């Protein structure tokens, strides 16, 4: 065991960059998210579009992974993946998920919860064909979440499908987009003395209720 294990509890940081209050926040959570994401991009934080996706399987065990957001609007938050992956299968059985963005440099977290649906085939096609060629071949080459004997399997598959499709690989039938339709948002801003700011938005009868939570 390394020395850090004995001192991990002593690692602390004081959050003092900004504040989040009801008067200065948007009434609609999507607008607040749009502002914070733009500020994260402008601040050049590392991968501002990275988000954690949490799902729950039929065995009630939760699992998380990091993906990249590929779109958002009034309909929800979109990302793309292999539908046969663990998250794809879990969403097929339990179509609810939680997302989290953590912009460390800005001392901010956004949490989003809601029901998940597949995006249309047309949307998946449009995004797939906008990807670099290597990424399109990769969608065919990787049996995501399945056990493989080694990296050579991926290399061989990529060569196989590259030869088969050349410059025009179609979208695989097992690959496409998911959209989370939010019914709950939370915006977290780190504050001094661990008295953090937390604003939660919940959907009630088609309207967003904004409330402050204790840290």
C-alpha positions as CSV (number, residue, x, y, z in Angstrom):
1,X,0.0,0.0,0.0
2,X,1.4,3.4,-0.9
3,X,1.9,6.2,1.6
4,X,-1.0,8.2,0.1
5,X,-3.5,5.7,1.6
6,X,-2.5,6.8,5.1
7,X,-3.1,10.5,4.3
8,X,-6.0,10.4,1.8
9,X,-8.3,11.7,4.5
10,X,-6.1,14.8,5.0
11,X,-6.5,16.0,1.4
12,X,-8.7,19.1,1.4
13,X,-9.5,22.0,-0.8
14,X,-11.3,25.3,0.0
15,X,-13.9,26.2,-2.7
16,X,-13.9,30.0,-3.2
17,X,-14.3,30.7,-6.9
18,X,-17.9,31.6,-7.3
19,X,-21.4,31.4,-5.8
20,X,-24.8,30.3,-7.0
21,X,-28.0,31.9,-5.7
22,X,-31.6,32.0,-6.7
23,X,-31.6,35.6,-7.9
24,X,-28.6,35.1,-10.3
25,X,-29.7,31.7,-11.7
26,X,-32.1,31.0,-14.6
27,X,-35.7,30.0,-13.9
28,X,-35.3,27.2,-16.5
29,X,-32.6,24.5,-15.8
30,X,-31.7,24.1,-19.5
31,X,-30.7,27.8,-19.7
32,X,-28.6,27.4,-16.5
33,X,-26.9,24.3,-18.0
34,X,-26.3,26.1,-21.3
35,X,-24.6,29.0,-19.4
36,X,-22.5,26.8,-17.3
37,X,-21.4,24.6,-20.2
38,X,-20.5,27.6,-22.3
39,X,-18.5,29.0,-19.3
40,X,-16.7,25.6,-19.0
41,X,-15.8,25.7,-22.7
42,X,-14.6,29.3,-22.5
43,X,-12.5,28.5,-19.5
44,X,-10.9,25.7,-21.5
45,X,-11.4,23.1,-18.8
46,X,-10.4,19.6,-19.7
47,X,-13.1,17.9,-21.7
48,X,-16.0,20.1,-20.7
49,X,-18.3,17.8,-22.7
50,X,-17.5,14.7,-20.6
51,X,-20.3,13.3,-18.4
52,X,-20.8,10.3,-16.2
53,X,-23.8,8.1,-17.1
54,X,-25.3,5.9,-14.3
55,X,-27.6,3.0,-15.1
56,X,-29.1,0.2,-13.0
57,X,-29.3,-3.4,-14.2
58,X,-31.9,-6.1,-13.7
59,X,-29.8,-7.3,-10.7
60,X,-30.3,-3.8,-9.2
61,X,-26.5,-3.1,-9.3
62,X,-25.7,0.4,-10.4
63,X,-22.9,1.1,-12.9
64,X,-21.2,4.2,-14.2
65,X,-19.1,5.2,-17.2
66,X,-17.9,8.4,-18.8
67,X,-19.3,9.4,-22.2
68,X,-19.3,12.6,-24.3
69,X,-22.5,14.7,-24.7
70,X,-23.3,15.1,-28.3
71,X,-26.3,17.4,-28.2
72,X,-28.9,19.0,-26.0
73,X,-32.1,21.0,-26.4
74,X,-35.6,21.2,-24.9
75,X,-36.0,17.5,-25.7
76,X,-33.1,16.3,-23.5
77,X,-29.5,15.3,-23.4
78,X,-28.0,13.1,-26.2
79,X,-25.1,10.7,-26.4
80,X,-24.2,7.8,-28.7
81,X,-23.1,4.3,-28.0
82,X,-23.4,0.6,-28.8
83,X,-26.9,-0.6,-27.9
84,X,-25.5,-4.0,-27.0
85,X,-23.1,-2.5,-24.4
86,X,-23.7,-2.9,-20.7
87,X,-25.3,0.5,-20.5
88,X,-27.4,-0.1,-23.6
89,X,-28.7,-3.4,-22.2
90,X,-29.4,-1.9,-18.8
91,X,-31.3,1.0,-20.3
92,X,-33.3,-1.5,-22.4
93,X,-34.5,-3.1,-19.2
94,X,-34.7,0.0,-17.0
95,X,-35.0,3.2,-19.1
96,X,-33.9,5.6,-16.4
97,X,-30.5,7.1,-15.9
98,X,-28.5,9.8,-14.0
99,X,-25.9,12.1,-15.6
100,X,-23.2,14.1,-14.0
101,X,-20.9,16.8,-15.2
102,X,-17.9,17.7,-13.0
103,X,-16.0,20.8,-14.0
104,X,-13.2,20.6,-11.4
105,X,-11.5,23.9,-12.4
106,X,-14.7,25.8,-11.9
107,X,-15.7,23.9,-8.7
108,X,-19.0,23.0,-10.3
109,X,-21.2,19.9,-10.7
110,X,-24.4,19.4,-12.6
111,X,-26.6,16.3,-12.0
112,X,-29.4,15.4,-14.3
113,X,-32.0,12.6,-13.9
114,X,-34.8,11.3,-16.1
115,X,-36.2,8.8,-18.5
116,X,-34.1,7.6,-21.4
117,X,-35.2,6.9,-25.0
118,X,-33.5,6.1,-28.2
119,X,-33.1,9.0,-30.7
120,X,-34.6,8.5,-34.1
121,X,-32.7,6.5,-36.8
122,X,-32.4,9.7,-38.8
123,X,-30.6,11.5,-36.0
124,X,-28.3,8.5,-35.4
125,X,-27.5,8.3,-39.1
126,X,-26.8,12.0,-39.3
127,X,-24.4,12.0,-36.4
128,X,-22.7,8.7,-37.4
129,X,-21.9,10.1,-40.9
130,X,-20.4,13.2,-39.3
131,X,-17.8,11.2,-37.4
132,X,-14.2,10.6,-38.6
133,X,-13.7,7.5,-40.7
134,X,-11.7,5.7,-38.0
135,X,-14.5,6.2,-35.5
136,X,-17.1,4.9,-37.9
137,X,-15.0,1.8,-38.5
138,X,-14.4,1.5,-34.8
139,X,-18.2,1.2,-34.2
140,X,-18.2,-1.9,-36.3
141,X,-14.9,-3.3,-34.9
142,X,-15.7,-3.2,-31.2
143,X,-18.2,-5.6,-29.6
144,X,-18.5,-3.2,-26.8
145,X,-18.6,-4.7,-23.2
146,X,-17.9,-8.2,-24.5
147,X,-14.9,-10.3,-23.4
148,X,-12.2,-10.5,-26.1
149,X,-9.0,-12.4,-26.1
150,X,-6.8,-9.3,-26.7
151,X,-6.3,-6.1,-28.6
152,X,-5.5,-8.0,-31.7
153,X,-9.2,-8.8,-32.0
154,X,-10.0,-5.1,-32.4
155,X,-7.2,-4.5,-34.8
156,X,-8.3,-7.5,-37.0
157,X,-11.9,-6.3,-36.9
158,X,-10.9,-2.8,-37.9
159,X,-8.9,-4.1,-40.8
160,X,-11.8,-6.4,-41.9
161,X,-14.4,-3.7,-41.8
162,X,-12.1,-1.1,-43.3
163,X,-11.5,-3.4,-46.3
164,X,-15.2,-4.2,-46.5
165,X,-16.6,-0.6,-46.4
166,X,-13.7,1.5,-47.6
167,X,-14.7,5.1,-47.2
168,X,-18.4,4.6,-46.7
169,X,-19.2,2.4,-43.7
170,X,-23.0,2.5,-42.9
171,X,-24.2,3.0,-39.4
172,X,-24.2,-0.4,-37.6
173,X,-27.7,-1.5,-36.6
174,X,-26.5,-2.0,-33.0
175,X,-25.2,1.6,-32.7
176,X,-27.1,4.9,-32.1
177,X,-28.1,7.6,-29.8
178,X,-29.9,7.8,-26.4
179,X,-31.7,10.9,-25.1
180,X,-32.3,11.5,-21.4
181,X,-35.5,13.5,-20.9
182,X,-34.8,15.4,-17.6
183,X,-37.3,15.6,-14.8
184,X,-34.7,16.7,-12.2
185,X,-31.6,18.9,-12.3
186,X,-29.2,19.9,-9.6
187,X,-26.5,22.6,-9.9
188,X,-23.7,22.5,-7.3
189,X,-21.2,25.3,-6.7
190,X,-18.4,24.8,-4.3
191,X,-18.3,27.3,-1.4
192,X,-16.0,28.0,1.5
193,X,-16.3,25.9,4.7
194,X,-18.2,23.2,2.9
195,X,-21.3,25.4,2.8
196,X,-21.8,24.7,-0.8
197,X,-24.6,26.1,-3.0
198,X,-27.1,23.5,-4.3
199,X,-30.1,24.4,-6.5
200,X,-32.5,21.7,-7.5
201,X,-35.0,21.9,-10.3
202,X,-37.9,19.4,-10.4
203,X,-40.6,19.1,-13.0
204,X,-44.1,19.5,-11.6
205,X,-47.2,19.7,-13.9
206,X,-45.0,20.9,-16.7
207,X,-43.3,23.6,-14.7
208,X,-39.9,23.7,-13.1
209,X,-39.8,24.1,-9.3
210,X,-36.5,25.6,-8.1
211,X,-35.4,24.9,-4.5
212,X,-32.2,25.2,-2.5
213,X,-30.8,22.1,-0.8
214,X,-28.6,22.0,2.2
215,X,-25.0,20.9,1.3
